[in-house]
Structures are given as structure tokens and as C-alpha cells.
């Protein structure tokens, strides 16, 4: 899957995670660096579906350098067969 995000500081290290709420889990997928315009494009693999039907999965991109910043991007995700 390809993720695109913007609004980060140029050169900022950004961590891409995958969150699911059933059961609660967060998996770090990879780190990338924002380009000169504060955006990035990254290929990621979607973790396997847990299969219990109560998922609320999403990808999360956030600053590794400033974890308390408001610079995050959350993207809901739906599993399909």
C-alpha cells in the first residue's frame, strides 16, 4: 500500500505505525524522512487481519523527533477480502 502525507517539517523523521483496536495493538512499520516540502510517500505492508470483526484499524504517521507535536496523520483503513 502507498501512503502519502504532508505538513511535516522538511527533513523530519516520521514513523509510520498501524493501529488496531481489537485487540489493542500498534505495530511500527517503518521510518521515513519528510522531503523538502514536508511531505513523504512510502510503501508499507498491511498487517494480517485479526479476523474478529471488531477492528477499527488505521495507519498513523507521527514525528519521531517531537512526539508531543500535533503533527500526525491518521488514516482509517478497511480490510476487504
Backbone as ProteinMPNN parsed JSONL, in Angstrom:
{"seq_chain_A": "XXXXXXXXXXXXXXXXXXXXXXXXXXXXXXXXXXXXXXXXXXXXXXXXXXXXXXXXXXXXXXXXXXXXXXXXXXXXXXXXX", "coords_chain_A": {"N_chain_A": [[0.849, -1.151, 0.0], [0.464, 2.283, -0.653], [1.316, 5.138, 1.11], [0.684, 8.579, 1.52], [1.623, 11.696, 2.844], [1.562, 15.002, 4.263], [2.726, 18.174, 5.62], [4.639, 17.998, 7.519], [7.796, 18.933, 9.063], [10.388, 19.927, 6.871], [12.731, 17.366, 6.186], [12.184, 16.05, 8.551], [12.054, 13.218, 10.726], [9.779, 10.653, 10.383], [7.573, 8.353, 11.784], [5.826, 5.505, 10.726], [3.02, 3.821, 11.709], [0.812, 1.049, 12.424], [-2.362, 0.767, 13.679], [-4.714, -1.088, 15.588], [-7.823, -1.819, 17.079], [-8.882, -4.1, 18.202], [-7.676, -6.991, 19.156], [-6.281, -4.355, 21.213], [-3.572, -2.939, 19.621], [-0.427, -1.756, 18.381], [1.678, -1.463, 15.704], [4.863, -0.692, 14.69], [5.792, 0.197, 11.496], [7.653, 1.388, 9.679], [10.248, 3.907, 9.344], [10.463, 7.121, 7.853], [11.701, 9.993, 6.031], [10.639, 13.315, 5.861], [10.301, 15.147, 2.849], [11.755, 18.029, 1.089], [9.518, 19.669, 0.915], [8.036, 18.981, 3.119], [6.551, 16.69, 2.897], [5.841, 13.141, 2.369], [6.105, 10.001, 0.651], [5.386, 6.646, 0.959], [5.869, 3.132, 0.79], [4.102, 0.53, 2.348], [3.428, -2.519, 4.139], [0.361, -4.067, 4.853], [-0.548, -5.208, 8.007], [-1.604, -8.557, 8.857], [-5.096, -9.332, 8.951], [-6.865, -9.614, 11.968], [-9.275, -10.865, 12.176], [-11.544, -10.873, 13.88], [-13.697, -9.252, 13.467], [-14.27, -6.85, 14.758], [-12.599, -4.765, 14.306], [-10.931, -1.583, 14.188], [-9.057, -0.384, 12.345], [-6.154, 1.657, 11.559], [-3.736, 3.635, 9.843], [-0.938, 5.394, 11.133], [0.978, 8.298, 11.108], [3.697, 9.941, 12.474], [5.737, 12.385, 14.193], [9.024, 11.501, 14.992], [10.996, 12.879, 16.26], [9.737, 14.973, 17.667], [7.612, 13.986, 19.636], [5.481, 15.0, 21.037], [4.313, 16.812, 19.421], [1.724, 18.235, 17.368], [1.751, 17.235, 14.887], [0.592, 14.886, 13.19], [-0.766, 12.189, 11.261], [-3.6, 10.437, 10.687], [-5.065, 7.637, 9.192], [-7.932, 6.024, 8.442], [-8.599, 2.547, 7.797], [-9.857, -0.132, 5.879], [-10.356, -3.574, 5.932], [-10.608, -5.785, 3.194], [-11.878, -8.639, 1.491]], "CA_chain_A": [[0.0, 0.0, 0.0], [1.223, 3.531, -0.693], [0.829, 6.221, 1.973], [1.179, 9.918, 1.238], [1.255, 12.639, 3.901], [2.276, 16.271, 4.189], [2.565, 19.006, 6.798], [5.754, 17.78, 8.43], [8.947, 19.815, 8.868], [11.325, 19.331, 5.909], [13.787, 16.541, 6.771], [11.744, 15.452, 9.816], [11.891, 11.771, 10.765], [8.376, 10.318, 10.615], [7.322, 6.921, 11.981], [4.536, 5.012, 10.254], [2.542, 2.713, 12.542], [-0.517, 0.523, 12.125], [-3.098, 0.549, 14.926], [-5.972, -1.833, 15.541], [-8.432, -1.716, 18.412], [-9.449, -5.351, 18.678], [-7.309, -6.391, 20.43], [-5.483, -3.139, 21.087], [-2.192, -3.161, 19.214], [0.184, -0.801, 17.47], [2.869, -2.049, 15.118], [5.669, 0.242, 13.921], [6.09, -0.402, 10.201], [8.9, 1.912, 9.147], [10.513, 5.332, 9.471], [10.788, 7.829, 6.62], [12.048, 11.388, 6.251], [9.867, 14.247, 5.047], [11.083, 15.806, 1.807], [11.934, 19.476, 1.211], [8.217, 20.33, 1.052], [7.383, 18.472, 4.321], [5.69, 15.546, 2.597], [6.509, 11.879, 2.063], [5.365, 8.898, 0.034], [6.039, 5.428, 1.445], [5.232, 1.83, 0.607], [4.008, -0.246, 3.582], [2.617, -3.737, 4.082], [-0.723, -4.09, 5.823], [-0.513, -6.411, 8.852], [-2.691, -9.509, 8.642], [-6.354, -9.118, 9.664], [-7.06, -10.492, 13.133], [-10.425, -11.693, 11.84], [-12.628, -10.966, 14.851], [-14.831, -8.455, 13.016], [-14.472, -5.636, 15.545], [-11.434, -3.922, 14.093], [-11.006, -0.178, 13.825], [-7.655, -0.192, 12.005], [-5.733, 2.88, 10.883], [-2.32, 3.95, 9.773], [-0.603, 6.617, 11.864], [2.299, 8.857, 10.81], [3.962, 10.914, 13.534], [7.117, 12.852, 14.32], [9.856, 10.772, 15.939], [11.799, 13.874, 16.969], [8.877, 15.763, 18.553], [6.449, 13.113, 19.829], [4.374, 15.758, 21.616], [3.792, 17.782, 18.456], [0.416, 17.916, 16.793], [1.958, 16.824, 13.513], [0.3, 13.469, 12.985], [-1.739, 11.91, 10.214], [-4.264, 9.154, 10.898], [-5.842, 7.233, 8.027], [-8.702, 4.778, 8.657], [-8.331, 1.501, 6.822], [-10.85, -1.208, 5.926], [-9.957, -4.842, 5.316], [-11.555, -6.385, 2.262], [-11.435, -9.985, 1.085]], "C_chain_A": [[0.906, 1.228, 0.0], [0.545, 4.569, 0.192], [1.482, 7.518, 1.551], [0.723, 10.821, 2.366], [2.08, 13.908, 3.722], [2.04, 17.036, 5.481], [3.64, 18.807, 7.847], [6.856, 18.795, 8.137], [9.872, 19.164, 7.834], [12.467, 18.598, 6.612], [13.406, 15.835, 8.06], [11.614, 13.933, 9.695], [10.471, 11.458, 11.194], [8.254, 8.803, 10.745], [5.925, 6.586, 11.485], [4.19, 3.777, 11.07], [1.188, 2.258, 12.035], [-1.181, 0.207, 13.45], [-4.361, -0.235, 14.645], [-6.524, -1.843, 16.961], [-8.965, -3.031, 18.951], [-8.547, -6.518, 18.308], [-6.419, -5.18, 20.189], [-4.048, -3.482, 20.723], [-1.72, -1.987, 18.376], [1.506, -1.398, 17.013], [3.593, -0.959, 14.338], [6.085, -0.443, 12.629], [7.408, 0.081, 9.607], [9.031, 3.394, 9.464], [10.869, 5.883, 8.097], [11.186, 9.252, 6.993], [11.214, 12.251, 5.315], [10.798, 14.925, 4.049], [11.167, 17.308, 2.033], [10.623, 20.252, 1.385], [7.434, 19.835, 2.267], [6.469, 17.289, 4.076], [6.528, 14.282, 2.414], [5.542, 10.957, 1.352], [6.109, 7.644, 0.45], [5.199, 4.196, 1.139], [5.239, 1.106, 1.949], [3.186, -1.503, 3.328], [1.569, -3.665, 5.18], [-0.603, -5.354, 6.663], [-1.752, -7.277, 8.626], [-3.897, -9.181, 9.518], [-6.478, -10.119, 10.801], [-8.322, -11.333, 12.991], [-11.548, -11.744, 12.842], [-13.809, -10.054, 14.52], [-15.06, -7.155, 13.76], [-13.309, -4.651, 15.392], [-11.818, -2.473, 13.813], [-9.591, 0.231, 13.421], [-7.391, 1.164, 11.364], [-4.219, 2.933, 10.843], [-2.108, 5.258, 10.5], [0.805, 7.033, 11.471], [2.54, 9.973, 11.807], [5.449, 11.213, 13.646], [7.871, 12.041, 15.366], [10.626, 11.751, 16.826], [10.969, 14.626, 18.009], [7.574, 15.004, 18.777], [5.253, 13.838, 20.427], [3.789, 16.773, 20.644], [2.421, 17.33, 17.966], [0.538, 17.477, 15.345], [1.808, 15.312, 13.421], [-0.676, 13.355, 11.834], [-2.307, 10.529, 10.486], [-5.143, 8.855, 9.685], [-6.592, 5.946, 8.337], [-8.482, 3.808, 7.495], [-9.374, 0.408, 6.984], [-10.293, -2.444, 5.242], [-11.039, -5.274, 4.342], [-10.998, -7.756, 1.859], [-10.924, -9.981, -0.333]], "O_chain_A": [[1.988, 1.209, 0.587], [-0.645, 4.845, 0.044], [2.677, 7.562, 1.26], [-0.423, 10.738, 2.806], [3.149, 13.892, 3.112], [1.259, 16.612, 6.332], [3.568, 19.376, 8.937], [6.85, 19.44, 7.089], [10.117, 17.961, 7.912], [13.095, 19.14, 7.522], [14.216, 15.093, 8.615], [11.124, 13.423, 8.688], [10.006, 11.93, 12.232], [8.771, 8.059, 9.912], [4.962, 7.291, 11.784], [4.955, 2.814, 11.121], [0.502, 2.982, 11.313], [-0.629, -0.537, 14.261], [-4.996, -0.07, 13.603], [-5.764, -1.873, 17.929], [-9.461, -3.065, 20.077], [-8.659, -7.006, 17.184], [-5.873, -5.002, 19.101], [-3.383, -4.232, 21.438], [-2.522, -1.305, 17.738], [2.343, -1.787, 17.827], [3.018, -0.362, 13.428], [6.659, -1.532, 12.654], [8.19, -0.717, 9.092], [8.052, 4.054, 9.81], [11.494, 5.204, 7.283], [11.026, 9.665, 8.142], [11.095, 11.958, 4.125], [11.945, 15.237, 4.37], [10.7, 17.808, 3.056], [10.616, 21.354, 1.933], [6.279, 20.223, 2.442], [5.689, 16.919, 4.954], [7.754, 14.34, 2.316], [4.325, 11.113, 1.44], [7.33, 7.574, 0.312], [3.972, 4.226, 1.223], [6.27, 1.067, 2.621], [2.356, -1.545, 2.42], [1.86, -3.251, 6.302], [-0.559, -6.456, 6.116], [-2.812, -6.778, 8.251], [-3.746, -8.8, 10.678], [-6.23, -11.312, 10.627], [-8.437, -12.391, 13.61], [-12.445, -12.575, 12.697], [-14.82, -10.081, 15.221], [-15.98, -6.415, 13.411], [-13.078, -3.81, 16.261], [-12.887, -2.186, 13.275], [-8.985, 1.088, 14.065], [-8.262, 1.746, 10.718], [-3.525, 2.36, 11.684], [-2.976, 6.131, 10.494], [1.725, 6.215, 11.495], [1.696, 10.853, 11.975], [6.299, 10.414, 13.251], [7.41, 11.907, 16.499], [10.872, 11.477, 18.0], [11.448, 14.886, 19.112], [6.55, 15.335, 18.18], [4.127, 13.348, 20.338], [2.872, 17.515, 20.998], [2.03, 16.176, 18.14], [-0.469, 17.36, 14.648], [2.776, 14.564, 13.559], [-1.339, 14.328, 11.476], [-1.563, 9.55, 10.512], [-5.877, 9.724, 9.213], [-5.976, 4.889, 8.481], [-8.214, 4.215, 6.364], [-9.737, 0.058, 8.107], [-9.815, -2.375, 4.11], [-12.231, -5.149, 4.621], [-9.788, -7.982, 1.889], [-10.511, -11.022, -0.843]]}, "name": "protein", "num_of_chains": 1, "seq": "XXXXXXXXXXXXXXXXXXXXXXXXXXXXXXXXXXXXXXXXXXXXXXXXXXXXXXXXXXXXXXXXXXXXXXXXXXXXXXXXX"}
